[in-house]
Amino acid sequence: MKTKIVTLGKTGITSPQNAFGALPVQRRTMADAVRILRRAYEGGMTYFDTARAYSDSEEKIGEALSDVRDRITIATKTTARTPDGMKADLEMSLKNLKTDVIDIYQFHMADRCHAPDDGSGLYEQALEFKRQGMIRHIGITAHKIGVAEECVRSGLYETMQFPFSYLSGEREVALVRSCGEHDVGFICMKALAGGLITNSGAAYAFTAQFDNALPIWGIQKEEELEQWLSYMDDAPGMDEETADFIEAEKNELSGDFCRGCGYCMPCPMGIQINNCARMSLMLRRAPSQNWLSESWQENMKQIESCTNCRACVSKCPYELNTPELLNKNYEDYKKVLAGEVSVG
């Protein structure tokens, strides 16, 4: 069956339920990124997600797709926390993307529901952008479920972007349904759980169960893109085998684990928390000899410098005991290096 077409709530924006997340293309050369983005468009993708925080991702989208601007949807984001900062961000985004309007402009990594008269002036600035025709719709991205729920209930936002995958719980499922009830477009980020999910068909089949959900797949390599594009005409569905597989996955990954979002960074001691705190899972689920390289051994050894300041704990949107996870992963890693535990 063909992939479904999703309407993002009251925005009226439609897209195949198969969208392009452009964070990873910042790691490719301009020529490679342009080729990948262009192929995504030619293969049927029409929704492209980026952010000012994604280094040159916006520029690459502008270079690749400005000539088909009227046929695609561009969503970008700002981490600015002042009206002036927002204005500077938006002006740069418009320049980079080679456009005069952003379709969906989002508050990035929001730690609260920005609202009129909250003293920050941020929401009022977004409304002014909309009045001036610089943006079409106001959205928000969040990682804390309570913040996301409040934003959806507020009626202030036209889209909500939140982590959602087959590892999500009932509260996250309820959030998706709440977006449908409030006519808020729901955009799934981290539908592969930061790389822990390696079965793209199962990931796709899960999100496709929700008619109002638009997953954005972070794409860096041509082979990844071709896999997603193959689902345009042959979309995986939820069958008994896939459901059983997902149930087994959820059992294996039950409990606390790092999603690799990186919002705990930077660590004052230089620890690469977003990978070090989930190294055991990555070795098992996405095995690569690179994880055992000399540089990664040095990165993992840096965990010994942890002072337990717990700054990472206060910033973790999933409220994890990150120092504990770091130590557990370090002990597992040493066993792998010593040959006491096999991986892959």
C-alpha positions in Angstrom: 0.0 0.0 0.0 1.1 3.6 -0.6 2.1 5.8 2.3 -0.7 7.8 3.8 -1.1 11.6 3.4 -1.1 13.4 6.8 -2.8 16.8 7.4 -1.0 18.8 10.2 -4.0 19.9 12.2 -5.3 23.4 11.6 -2.3 24.4 9.5 -3.9 22.5 6.6 -0.4 21.4 5.5 -0.3 18.0 4.0 2.6 15.6 3.6 3.2 12.0 2.9 3.6 10.2 6.3 7.3 10.0 5.6 9.3 13.2 6.1 12.9 14.3 5.9 14.8 15.3 9.1 17.8 17.4 8.0 19.8 17.4 11.2 22.2 14.7 9.9 23.0 16.4 6.6 25.1 18.9 8.5 27.7 16.1 8.6 27.8 15.8 4.8 29.6 18.0 2.3 27.4 20.6 0.5 27.5 18.5 -2.8 26.5 15.3 -1.0 23.8 17.0 1.0 22.3 18.7 -2.0 22.3 15.4 -3.9 20.5 13.6 -1.0 17.9 16.4 -0.4 17.2 16.6 -4.1 16.7 12.8 -4.3 14.3 13.0 -1.3 12.2 15.5 -3.1 12.2 13.6 -6.4 11.3 10.5 -4.4 8.2 12.1 -3.0 9.2 13.7 0.2 7.7 17.2 0.6 8.3 18.1 4.3 11.8 19.1 5.4 12.7 19.8 9.0 15.7 21.8 10.1 16.8 24.3 12.8 19.1 27.2 13.3 21.0 24.9 15.8 21.8 22.4 13.0 24.9 24.3 11.8 24.6 24.5 7.9 21.6 22.3 7.5 19.4 25.3 6.5 21.9 26.4 3.9 22.0 23.0 2.3 18.2 22.9 2.0 18.2 26.3 0.5 20.9 25.3 -2.0 19.1 22.0 -2.9 15.4 23.0 -3.0 15.0 26.8 -3.5 13.8 26.3 -7.1 10.9 24.0 -5.9 10.1 26.1 -2.8 6.4 26.4 -3.7 6.1 22.6 -3.7 7.6 21.8 -0.3 7.1 22.6 3.3 9.9 23.9 5.4 9.9 23.8 9.2 12.7 25.4 11.1 13.3 26.3 14.7 14.8 28.9 17.1 16.4 28.4 20.5 16.5 32.1 21.1 15.0 33.2 24.4 14.6 37.0 23.6 12.6 38.7 20.9 15.7 40.2 19.4 17.4 36.8 19.4 14.4 35.4 17.6 14.4 38.2 15.0 18.1 37.5 14.3 17.5 33.8 14.0 14.6 34.2 11.7 16.4 36.6 9.4 19.3 34.2 9.1 17.0 31.2 8.5 15.2 33.1 5.7 18.6 34.0 4.1 20.0 30.4 4.4 16.8 28.8 3.1 16.6 31.2 0.2 12.9 32.0 0.9 10.8 34.9 2.1 8.6 32.8 4.4 8.9 29.8 6.8 5.9 27.5 6.7 6.3 26.3 10.4 8.4 28.3 12.8 9.0 26.5 16.1 10.3 27.3 19.5 13.1 24.7 19.9 13.5 22.6 23.0 11.0 24.5 24.9 11.2 24.1 28.7 7.8 25.8 29.2 4.7 26.9 27.3 5.5 30.3 26.0 2.4 32.4 26.1 1.2 36.0 25.6 1.9 38.2 28.6 4.3 35.8 30.3 6.9 38.5 30.4 9.3 37.1 27.8 7.8 38.7 24.7 8.6 35.5 22.7 5.1 34.5 21.7 4.2 38.1 20.9 7.2 38.2 18.6 6.1 35.0 16.8 2.7 36.6 16.3 4.4 39.7 14.8 6.4 37.5 12.4 3.1 35.9 11.3 1.4 39.3 10.9 4.3 40.4 8.7 4.0 37.3 6.6 7.5 36.1 7.5 6.1 32.8 8.9 2.9 31.0 8.3 2.4 28.9 11.4 3.6 28.8 15.0 4.8 25.5 16.4 6.8 24.2 19.3 9.1 21.3 20.1 9.5 19.8 23.6 11.1 16.8 25.3 9.2 17.0 28.6 5.8 15.4 28.4 4.2 17.9 30.9 5.3 20.9 28.8 4.1 19.2 25.6 0.7 18.5 27.2 0.3 22.1 28.4 1.2 23.5 25.0 -1.4 21.3 23.2 -4.1 22.3 25.7 -3.2 26.0 25.5 -4.6 26.4 21.9 -1.6 28.7 21.2 0.4 26.3 18.9 -0.5 24.9 15.6 2.0 22.0 15.7 3.7 20.0 18.4 7.0 18.1 17.8 7.8 15.5 20.4 9.8 12.2 20.6 7.6 9.4 19.6 8.4 5.8 18.7 7.3 2.3 19.4 9.3 2.6 22.7 6.9 5.4 23.8 4.5 4.8 26.7 0.7 5.4 27.1 1.2 9.0 28.1 2.9 9.8 24.8 0.2 7.9 22.9 -2.3 10.0 24.7 -0.4 13.2 23.7 -0.8 12.2 20.0 -4.5 11.6 20.4 -4.8 14.9 22.3 -3.2 16.7 19.3 -5.9 15.2 17.1 -8.6 16.3 19.4 -7.2 19.9 19.6 -6.5 20.1 15.8 -2.8 20.4 16.5 -0.4 18.9 14.0 1.7 16.2 15.6 5.3 15.8 14.3 7.3 12.7 15.6 10.9 13.3 16.3 13.3 10.5 17.3 11.1 7.9 15.8 14.2 5.7 15.8 14.9 6.5 19.4 18.2 8.1 18.7 19.5 5.1 16.8 18.4 2.4 19.2 15.7 1.3 16.8 17.2 -0.5 13.8 14.1 -2.0 12.2 12.9 0.8 10.0 9.9 -1.2 8.8 8.6 -1.7 12.4 9.3 1.9 13.2 7.3 3.0 10.2 4.4 0.6 10.8 4.1 1.8 14.4 3.8 5.6 13.5 1.5 4.8 10.6 -1.1 3.6 13.0 -1.7 7.3 14.0 -3.4 9.1 11.1 -2.4 12.6 12.5 1.3 11.8 13.1 4.1 12.9 10.8 7.4 11.1 11.4 10.6 12.9 10.4 13.4 10.5 9.7 17.0 11.8 10.3 18.7 11.0 7.1 22.5 11.1 6.5 23.2 8.4 3.9 21.9 7.6 0.5 21.1 4.0 1.5 19.0 5.3 4.5 17.1 7.6 2.2 16.4 4.9 -0.4 14.9 2.7 2.4 12.5 5.4 3.4 11.6 6.2 -0.2 10.8 2.6 -0.9 8.0 2.9 1.7 6.3 5.6 -0.5 4.8 2.9 -2.7 5.2 -0.1 -0.4 4.5 1.1 3.1 4.9 -1.5 5.9 1.8 -2.2 7.9 1.2 -3.5 11.4 0.8 -7.2 11.3 1.1 -9.9 14.0 4.8 -10.5 13.3 5.6 -6.8 13.6 3.5 -6.4 16.7 5.3 -9.3 18.4 8.7 -7.9 17.4 7.8 -4.5 18.9 6.6 -6.1 22.1 10.0 -7.9 22.4 11.8 -4.7 21.8 9.9 -2.9 24.4 10.6 -5.6 26.9 14.3 -5.5 26.1 14.5 -1.7 26.5 12.2 -1.3 29.5 13.6 0.8 32.3 15.8 3.8 32.1 18.0 4.4 29.1 19.6 7.4 27.4 18.0 8.5 24.1 21.1 10.4 23.1 19.3 13.7 22.7 22.3 15.6 24.0 20.3 18.2 26.0 22.5 17.4 29.1 25.5 18.7 27.2 28.0 20.2 27.6 29.5 18.3 30.5 31.8 20.5 32.6 34.3 17.6 32.7 34.1 17.1 28.9 32.3 13.8 29.0 30.4 13.0 25.8 27.3 12.0 27.8 24.9 11.6 24.9 26.9 8.6 23.6 28.8 7.4 26.7 25.6 7.0 28.7 24.1 4.5 26.2 27.3 2.8 24.9 26.2 -0.6 26.1 23.0 -0.4 24.0 24.8 1.0 21.0 27.3 -1.9 21.1 24.5 -4.4 21.2 22.0 -2.8 18.9 24.2 -0.9 16.4 27.5 -2.7 16.6 30.5 -1.1 15.1 34.2 -1.6 15.6 34.4 2.2 15.7 32.9 2.2 19.2 36.0 0.3 20.3 38.5 2.6 18.7 41.2 4.3 20.7 39.4 7.7 20.6 36.2 6.1 22.0 38.2 4.3 24.6 39.5 7.7 25.7 36.0 9.2 25.6 34.7 6.4 27.9 37.7 6.7 30.2 36.7 10.4 30.7 33.8 9.1 32.8 36.3 8.6 35.6 36.5 12.4 35.8 32.8 12.7 36.7 32.4 14.8 39.9 28.7 13.9 40.3 27.8 17.6 40.0 24.5 16.3 38.6 24.1 19.2 36.2 23.2 16.6 33.6 20.4 15.3 35.8 18.8 18.7 36.1 18.9 19.1 32.3 17.7 15.7 31.3 14.2 15.8 29.8 13.7 12.2 30.8 14.8 12.8 34.4 17.4 10.0 34.3 20.1 9.4 36.9 22.8 10.1 34.3 25.9 9.7 36.5 24.6 6.2 37.4 24.0 5.4 33.8 27.5 6.6 32.9 29.2 4.4 35.5 27.1 1.4 34.4 28.0 1.8 30.8 31.7 2.3 31.6 31.8 -0.9 33.6 30.1 -2.8 30.7 32.5 -1.2 28.2 35.5 -2.3 30.1 34.2 -5.9 30.1 33.8 -5.7 26.3 37.4 -4.5 25.9 38.6 -7.3 28.1 36.8 -9.8 26.0 34.6 -10.8 28.9 31.4 -9.8 27.0 30.8 -10.2 23.3 28.7 -7.7 21.3 27.0 -7.5 17.9 
